[in-house]
Amino acid sequence: MGIKKFFKDAFADMKASTKAQHEVDKANFAAVKAESKAQWEEAKMSPKARQAKMQEEREKQIEKANERKAAADERIKKAQESK
């Protein structure tokens, strides 16, 4: 392989990598922009709506915690049975 081909391939790889990274950056920018708008809209919510949303989030957290506890209890039970 000649030096000319080496550099040609290297620059082609850099160009492809740059394009791919640009797509990632565009997607991340769009996500941040959407999240920012969502936060703005949530900040404008009425107090009752905000309370309802927070209660819903707390209920989801409790549900996830109960699932984790049940999984841990099952692991404990299996470990005790194998003794």
N, CA, C and O atoms as a printed pandas DataFrame, in Angstrom:
     atom_number atom_name residue_name chain_id  residue_number  x_coord  y_coord  z_coord
0              1         N          MET        A               1    0.850   -1.165    0.000
1              2        CA          MET        A               1    0.000    0.000    0.000
2              3         C          MET        A               1    0.896    1.228    0.000
3              4         O          MET        A               1    1.827    1.352    0.796
4              5         N          GLY        A               2    0.585    2.120   -0.910
5              6        CA          GLY        A               2    1.382    3.329   -1.010
6              7         C          GLY        A               2    0.943    4.373   -0.001
7              8         O          GLY        A               2   -0.145    4.297    0.571
8              9         N          ILE        A               3    1.794    5.323    0.197
9             10        CA          ILE        A               3    1.522    6.394    1.162
10            11         C          ILE        A               3    0.304    7.206    0.739
11            12         O          ILE        A               3   -0.466    7.677    1.576
12            13         N          LYS        A               4    0.143    7.363   -0.577
13            14        CA          LYS        A               4   -0.989    8.134   -1.094
14            15         C          LYS        A               4   -2.307    7.435   -0.738
15            16         O          LYS        A               4   -3.254    8.078   -0.285
16            17         N          LYS        A               5   -2.358    6.125   -0.944
17            18        CA          LYS        A               5   -3.566    5.359   -0.620
18            19         C          LYS        A               5   -3.821    5.370    0.885
19            20         O          LYS        A               5   -4.969    5.459    1.319
20            21         N          PHE        A               6   -2.765    5.280    1.674
21            22        CA          PHE        A               6   -2.907    5.300    3.131
22            23         C          PHE        A               6   -3.603    6.583    3.587
23            24         O          PHE        A               6   -4.563    6.533    4.356
24            25         N          PHE        A               7   -3.120    7.725    3.112
25            26        CA          PHE        A               7   -3.711    8.989    3.514
26            27         C          PHE        A               7   -5.125    9.158    2.955
27            28         O          PHE        A               7   -5.998    9.725    3.613
28            29         N          LYS        A               8   -5.340    8.662    1.738
29            30        CA          LYS        A               8   -6.666    8.743    1.140
30            31         C          LYS        A               8   -7.665    7.956    1.990
31            32         O          LYS        A               8   -8.761    8.442    2.268
32            33         N          ASP        A               9   -7.293    6.752    2.400
33            34        CA          ASP        A               9   -8.156    5.932    3.252
34            35         C          ASP        A               9   -8.348    6.565    4.630
35            36         O          ASP        A               9   -9.452    6.561    5.174
36            37         N          ALA        A              10   -7.276    7.103    5.185
37            38        CA          ALA        A              10   -7.364    7.729    6.510
38            39         C          ALA        A              10   -8.321    8.914    6.488
39            40         O          ALA        A              10   -9.146    9.060    7.389
40            41         N          PHE        A              11   -8.218    9.762    5.468
41            42        CA          PHE        A              11   -9.108   10.916    5.379
42            43         C          PHE        A              11  -10.552   10.496    5.095
43            44         O          PHE        A              11  -11.492   11.136    5.567
44            45         N          ALA        A              12  -10.724    9.437    4.335
45            46        CA          ALA        A              12  -12.075    8.930    4.077
46            47         C          ALA        A              12  -12.697    8.420    5.376
47            48         O          ALA        A              12  -13.880    8.650    5.628
48            49         N          ASP        A              13  -11.908    7.729    6.200
49            50        CA          ASP        A              13  -12.395    7.250    7.492
50            51         C          ASP        A              13  -12.751    8.412    8.415
51            52         O          ASP        A              13  -13.770    8.375    9.105
52            53         N          MET        A              14  -11.910    9.442    8.425
53            54        CA          MET        A              14  -12.179   10.614    9.264
54            55         C          MET        A              14  -13.460   11.316    8.818
55            56         O          MET        A              14  -14.240   11.781    9.648
56            57         N          LYS        A              15  -13.672   11.389    7.503
57            58        CA          LYS        A              15  -14.877   12.031    6.973
58            59         C          LYS        A              15  -16.115   11.257    7.394
59            60         O          LYS        A              15  -17.105   11.850    7.822
60            61         N          ALA        A              16  -16.065    9.941    7.276
61            62        CA          ALA        A              16  -17.207    9.112    7.672
62            63         C          ALA        A              16  -17.475    9.237    9.178
63            64         O          ALA        A              16  -18.624    9.324    9.613
64            65         N          SER        A              17  -16.409    9.243    9.950
65            66        CA          SER        A              17  -16.548    9.373   11.400
66            67         C          SER        A              17  -17.146   10.729   11.778
67            68         O          SER        A              17  -17.984   10.819   12.676
68            69         N          THR        A              18  -16.713   11.765   11.094
69            70        CA          THR        A              18  -17.231   13.111   11.354
70            71         C          THR        A              18  -18.710   13.191   11.024
71            72         O          THR        A              18  -19.479   13.793   11.773
72            73         N          LYS        A              19  -19.118   12.591    9.913
73            74        CA          LYS        A              19  -20.539   12.586    9.549
74            75         C          LYS        A              19  -21.368   11.856   10.596
75            76         O          LYS        A              19  -22.435   12.327   10.989
76            77         N          ALA        A              20  -20.880   10.713   11.044
77            78        CA          ALA        A              20  -21.600    9.934   12.048
78            79         C          ALA        A              20  -21.714   10.711   13.359
79            80         O          ALA        A              20  -22.773   10.723   13.986
80            81         N          GLN        A              21  -20.628   11.356   13.769
81            82        CA          GLN        A              21  -20.650   12.134   15.008
82            83         C          GLN        A              21  -21.592   13.322   14.882
83            84         O          GLN        A              21  -22.248   13.698   15.853
84            85         N          HIS        A              22  -21.667   13.915   13.700
85            86        CA          HIS        A              22  -22.578   15.037   13.472
86            87         C          HIS        A              22  -24.022   14.584   13.649
87            88         O          HIS        A              22  -24.833   15.310   14.224
88            89         N          GLU        A              23  -24.350   13.385   13.159
89            90        CA          GLU        A              23  -25.698   12.852   13.334
90            91         C          GLU        A              23  -26.011   12.637   14.812
91            92         O          GLU        A              23  -27.116   12.933   15.268
92            93         N          VAL        A              24  -25.040   12.125   15.555
93            94        CA          VAL        A              24  -25.224   11.935   16.999
94            95         C          VAL        A              24  -25.449   13.284   17.679
95            96         O          VAL        A              24  -26.341   13.417   18.517
96            97         N          ASP        A              25  -24.652   14.272   17.323
97            98        CA          ASP        A              25  -24.789   15.606   17.910
98            99         C          ASP        A              25  -26.154   16.216   17.593
99           100         O          ASP        A              25  -26.774   16.832   18.460
100          101         N          LYS        A              26  -26.622   16.047   16.363
101          102        CA          LYS        A              26  -27.940   16.577   15.988
102          103         C          LYS        A              26  -29.037   15.916   16.812
103          104         O          LYS        A              26  -29.951   16.589   17.288
104          105         N          ALA        A              27  -28.947   14.601   16.980
105          106        CA          ALA        A              27  -29.954   13.876   17.755
106          107         C          ALA        A              27  -29.933   14.310   19.220
107          108         O          ALA        A              27  -30.985   14.507   19.828
108          109         N          ASN        A              28  -28.732   14.459   19.785
109          110        CA          ASN        A              28  -28.620   14.910   21.176
110          111         C          ASN        A              28  -29.161   16.328   21.342
111          112         O          ASN        A              28  -29.833   16.621   22.331
112          113         N          PHE        A              29  -28.879   17.199   20.393
113          114        CA          PHE        A              29  -29.374   18.572   20.459
114          115         C          PHE        A              29  -30.895   18.599   20.412
115          116         O          PHE        A              29  -31.532   19.337   21.164
116          117         N          ALA        A              30  -31.479   17.789   19.524
117          118        CA          ALA        A              30  -32.938   17.735   19.425
118          119         C          ALA        A              30  -33.551   17.211   20.720
119          120         O          ALA        A              30  -34.598   17.697   21.149
120          121         N          ALA        A              31  -32.913   16.230   21.343
121          122        CA          ALA        A              31  -33.419   15.678   22.598
122          123         C          ALA        A              31  -33.362   16.716   23.713
123          124         O          ALA        A              31  -34.316   16.862   24.477
124          125         N          VAL        A              32  -32.256   17.431   23.809
125          126        CA          VAL        A              32  -32.122   18.464   24.839
126          127         C          VAL        A              32  -33.137   19.575   24.612
127          128         O          VAL        A              32  -33.728   20.087   25.564
128          129         N          LYS        A              33  -33.336   19.941   23.374
129          130        CA          LYS        A              33  -34.306   20.982   23.044
130          131         C          LYS        A              33  -35.720   20.557   23.456
131          132         O          LYS        A              33  -36.468   21.351   24.027
132          133         N          ALA        A              34  -36.081   19.306   23.166
133          134        CA          ALA        A              34  -37.398   18.792   23.526
134          135         C          ALA        A              34  -37.560   18.707   25.044
135          136         O          ALA        A              34  -38.617   19.042   25.578
136          137         N          GLU        A              35  -36.512   18.258   25.733
137          138        CA          GLU        A              35  -36.573   18.187   27.198
138          139         C          GLU        A              35  -36.736   19.571   27.806
139          140         O          GLU        A              35  -37.483   19.747   28.769
140          141         N          SER        A              36  -36.042   20.548   27.248
141          142        CA          SER        A              36  -36.152   21.916   27.734
142          143         C          SER        A              36  -37.571   22.448   27.559
143          144         O          SER        A              36  -38.120   23.088   28.456
144          145         N          LYS        A              37  -38.149   22.181   26.411
145          146        CA          LYS        A              37  -39.528   22.623   26.165
146          147         C          LYS        A              37  -40.486   21.932   27.123
147          148         O          LYS        A              37  -41.413   22.562   27.631
148          149         N          ALA        A              38  -40.272   20.638   27.379
149          150        CA          ALA        A              38  -41.128   19.899   28.308
150          151         C          ALA        A              38  -41.034   20.493   29.713
151          152         O          ALA        A              38  -42.047   20.640   30.397
152          153         N          GLN        A              39  -39.822   20.833   30.139
153          154        CA          GLN        A              39  -39.656   21.446   31.455
154          155         C          GLN        A              39  -40.369   22.795   31.515
155          156         O          GLN        A              39  -40.980   23.130   32.530
156          157         N          TRP        A              40  -40.294   23.553   30.451
157          158        CA          TRP        A              40  -40.957   24.855   30.402
158          159         C          TRP        A              40  -42.471   24.685   30.510
159          160         O          TRP        A              40  -43.137   25.400   31.258
160          161         N          GLU        A              41  -43.003   23.723   29.749
161          162        CA          GLU        A              41  -44.445   23.488   29.779
162          163         C          GLU        A              41  -44.886   22.986   31.151
163          164         O          GLU        A              41  -45.956   23.355   31.635
164          165         N          GLU        A              42  -44.061   22.140   31.780
165          166        CA          GLU        A              42  -44.390   21.653   33.123
166          167         C          GLU        A              42  -44.363   22.784   34.136
167          168         O          GLU        A              42  -45.156   22.792   35.077
168          169         N          ALA        A              43  -43.460   23.736   33.955
169          170        CA          ALA        A              43  -43.372   24.859   34.879
170          171         C          ALA        A              43  -44.609   25.745   34.785
171          172         O          ALA        A              43  -44.970   26.412   35.755
172          173         N          LYS        A              44  -45.255   25.756   33.633
173          174        CA          LYS        A              44  -46.443   26.576   33.440
174          175         C          LYS        A              44  -47.723   25.868   33.890
175          176         O          LYS        A              44  -48.802   26.458   33.830
176          177         N          MET        A              45  -47.619   24.609   34.341
177          178        CA          MET        A              45  -48.805   23.861   34.755
178          179         C          MET        A              45  -49.433   24.489   35.995
179          180         O          MET        A              45  -48.764   25.168   36.774
180          181         N          SER        A              46  -50.716   24.249   36.158
181          182        CA          SER        A              46  -51.402   24.739   37.349
182          183         C          SER        A              46  -50.928   23.935   38.563
183          184         O          SER        A              46  -50.434   22.818   38.411
184          185         N          PRO        A              47  -51.075   24.494   39.751
185          186        CA          PRO        A              47  -50.625   23.759   40.946
186          187         C          PRO        A              47  -51.304   22.392   41.101
187          188         O          PRO        A              47  -50.657   21.425   41.503
188          189         N          LYS        A              48  -52.596   22.306   40.786
189          190        CA          LYS        A              48  -53.282   21.012   40.907
190          191         C          LYS        A              48  -52.714   19.998   39.914
191          192         O          LYS        A              48  -52.497   18.838   40.264
192          193         N          ALA        A              49  -52.480   20.427   38.699
193          194        CA          ALA        A              49  -51.917   19.528   37.686
194          195         C          ALA        A              49  -50.511   19.093   38.085
195          196         O          ALA        A              49  -50.143   17.934   37.895
196          197         N          ARG        A              50  -49.724   20.015   38.637
197          198        CA          ARG        A              50  -48.365   19.693   39.065
198          199         C          ARG        A              50  -48.406   18.668   40.207
199          200         O          ARG        A              50  -47.614   17.726   40.229
200          201         N          GLN        A              51  -49.326   18.857   41.145
201          202        CA          GLN        A              51  -49.449   17.913   42.255
202          203         C          GLN        A              51  -49.854   16.533   41.746
203          204         O          GLN        A              51  -49.321   15.522   42.205
204          205         N          ALA        A              52  -50.781   16.486   40.814
205          206        CA          ALA        A              52  -51.222   15.210   40.256
206          207         C          ALA        A              52  -50.064   14.510   39.549
207          208         O          ALA        A              52  -49.899   13.297   39.676
208          209         N          LYS        A              53  -49.267   15.268   38.809
209          210        CA          LYS        A              53  -48.119   14.691   38.101
210          211         C          LYS        A              53  -47.093   14.148   39.092
211          212         O          LYS        A              53  -46.558   13.056   38.905
212          213         N          MET        A              54  -46.825   14.910   40.137
213          214        CA          MET        A              54  -45.863   14.464   41.142
214          215         C          MET        A              54  -46.364   13.207   41.857
215          216         O          MET        A              54  -45.580   12.299   42.136
216          217         N          GLN        A              55  -47.673   13.148   42.156
217          218        CA          GLN        A              55  -48.237   11.968   42.811
218          219         C          GLN        A              55  -48.107   10.749   41.912
219          220         O          GLN        A              55  -47.800    9.655   42.385
220          221         N          GLU        A              56  -48.338   10.931   40.625
221          222        CA          GLU        A              56  -48.194    9.831   39.669
222          223         C          GLU        A              56  -46.753    9.327   39.646
223          224         O          GLU        A              56  -46.519    8.119   39.618
224          225         N          GLU        A              57  -45.786   10.249   39.658
225          226        CA          GLU        A              57  -44.377    9.855   39.665
226          227         C          GLU        A              57  -44.028    9.105   40.944
227          228         O          GLU        A              57  -43.282    8.126   40.905
228          229         N          ARG        A              58  -44.567    9.562   42.090
229          230        CA          ARG        A              58  -44.302    8.870   43.356
230          231         C          ARG        A              58  -44.886    7.462   43.334
231          232         O          ARG        A              58  -44.262    6.524   43.830
232          233         N          GLU        A              59  -46.059    7.309   42.773
233          234        CA          GLU        A              59  -46.672    5.983   42.694
234          235         C          GLU        A              59  -45.842    5.043   41.821
235          236         O          GLU        A              59  -45.699    3.862   42.138
236          237         N          LYS        A              60  -45.297    5.564   40.729
237          238        CA          LYS        A              60  -44.432    4.747   39.869
238          239         C          LYS        A              60  -43.171    4.322   40.628
239          240         O          LYS        A              60  -42.730    3.179   40.514
240          241         N          GLN        A              61  -42.596    5.247   41.401
241          242        CA          GLN        A              61  -41.396    4.928   42.171
242          243         C          GLN        A              61  -41.693    3.862   43.214
243          244         O          GLN        A              61  -40.886    2.955   43.420
244          245         N          ILE        A              62  -42.855    3.963   43.881
245          246        CA          ILE        A              62  -43.231    2.966   44.882
246          247         C          ILE        A              62  -43.411    1.606   44.222
247          248         O          ILE        A              62  -42.979    0.588   44.764
248          249         N          GLU        A              63  -44.047    1.585   43.056
249          250        CA          GLU        A              63  -44.255    0.337   42.331
250          251         C          GLU        A              63  -42.921   -0.310   41.953
251          252         O          GLU        A              63  -42.745   -1.518   42.115
252          253         N          LYS        A              64  -41.988    0.493   41.452
253          254        CA          LYS        A              64  -40.667   -0.044   41.094
254          255         C          LYS        A              64  -39.941   -0.578   42.321
255          256         O          LYS        A              64  -39.306   -1.630   42.260
256          257         N          ALA        A              65  -40.033    0.149   43.439
257          258        CA          ALA        A              65  -39.378   -0.296   44.669
258          259         C          ALA        A              65  -39.976   -1.610   45.159
259          260         O          ALA        A              65  -39.247   -2.490   45.617
260          261         N          ASN        A              66  -41.289   -1.749   45.067
261          262        CA          ASN        A              66  -41.931   -2.998   45.481
262          263         C          ASN        A              66  -41.515   -4.163   44.590
263          264         O          ASN        A              66  -41.343   -5.283   45.071
264          265         N          GLU        A              67  -41.351   -3.903   43.288
265          266        CA          GLU        A              67  -40.883   -4.949   42.376
266          267         C          GLU        A              67  -39.459   -5.373   42.726
267          268         O          GLU        A              67  -39.140   -6.562   42.718
268          269         N          ARG        A              68  -38.604   -4.398   43.034
269          270        CA          ARG        A              68  -37.223   -4.722   43.414
270          271         C          ARG        A              68  -37.192   -5.524   44.714
271          272         O          ARG        A              68  -36.406   -6.462   44.854
272          273         N          LYS        A              69  -38.051   -5.151   45.663
273          274        CA          LYS        A              69  -38.109   -5.860   46.940
274          275         C          LYS        A              69  -38.570   -7.293   46.728
275          276         O          LYS        A              69  -38.011   -8.222   47.310
276          277         N          ALA        A              70  -39.595   -7.476   45.889
277          278        CA          ALA        A              70  -40.089   -8.825   45.607
278          279         C          ALA        A              70  -39.005   -9.675   44.950
279          280         O          ALA        A              70  -38.855  -10.851   45.283
280          281         N          ALA        A              71  -38.256   -9.098   44.027
281          282        CA          ALA        A              71  -37.169   -9.831   43.372
282          283         C          ALA        A              71  -36.088  -10.201   44.384
283          284         O          ALA        A              71  -35.553  -11.309   44.343
284          285         N          ALA        A              72  -35.767   -9.286   45.282
285          286        CA          ALA        A              72  -34.752   -9.570   46.304
286          287         C          ALA        A              72  -35.243  -10.654   47.258
287          288         O          ALA        A              72  -34.469  -11.533   47.638
288          289         N          ASP        A              73  -36.520  -10.607   47.652
289          290        CA          ASP        A              73  -37.076  -11.640   48.524
290          291         C          ASP        A              73  -37.003  -13.013   47.861
291          292         O          ASP        A              73  -36.711  -14.015   48.514
292          293         N          GLU        A              74  -37.272  -13.045   46.557
293          294        CA          GLU        A              74  -37.197  -14.303   45.815
294          295         C          GLU        A              74  -35.762  -14.829   45.793
295          296         O          GLU        A              74  -35.535  -16.029   45.953
296          297         N          ARG        A              75  -34.807  -13.942   45.596
297          298        CA          ARG        A              75  -33.391  -14.357   45.610
298          299         C          ARG        A              75  -32.999  -14.887   46.980
299          300         O          ARG        A              75  -32.268  -15.873   47.078
300          301         N          ILE        A              76  -33.480  -14.242   48.041
301          302        CA          ILE        A              76  -33.178  -14.691   49.404
302          303         C          ILE        A              76  -33.758  -16.081   49.624
303          304         O          ILE        A              76  -33.094  -16.957   50.178
304          305         N          LYS        A              77  -34.993  -16.281   49.190
305          306        CA          LYS        A              77  -35.659  -17.572   49.355
306          307         C          LYS        A              77  -34.891  -18.672   48.633
307          308         O          LYS        A              77  -34.690  -19.753   49.187
308          309         N          LYS        A              78  -34.457  -18.405   47.396
309          310        CA          LYS        A              78  -33.698  -19.402   46.629
310          311         C          LYS        A              78  -32.367  -19.702   47.287
311          312         O          LYS        A              78  -31.924  -20.850   47.315
312          313         N          ALA        A              79  -31.722  -18.658   47.822
313          314        CA          ALA        A              79  -30.419  -18.854   48.469
314          315         C          ALA        A              79  -30.572  -19.690   49.735
315          316         O          ALA        A              79  -29.719  -20.530   50.022
316          317         N          GLN        A              80  -31.643  -19.475   50.497
317          318        CA          GLN        A              80  -31.851  -20.233   51.725
318          319         C          GLN        A              80  -32.218  -21.688   51.442
319          320         O          GLN        A              80  -31.866  -22.586   52.206
320          321         N          GLU        A              81  -32.935  -21.912   50.328
321          322        CA          GLU        A              81  -33.306  -23.283   49.970
322          323         C          GLU        A              81  -32.109  -24.104   49.508
323          324         O          GLU        A              81  -32.105  -25.325   49.660
324          325         N          SER        A              82  -31.110  -23.462   48.955
325          326        CA          SER        A              82  -29.958  -24.194   48.417
326          327         C          SER        A              82  -28.904  -24.496   49.465
327          328         O          SER        A              82  -27.886  -25.110   49.148
328          329         N          LYS        A              83  -29.120  -24.084   50.691
329          330        CA          LYS        A              83  -28.124  -24.364   51.755
330          331         C          LYS        A              83  -28.110  -25.806   52.126
331          332         O          LYS        A              83  -27.339  -26.212   52.996
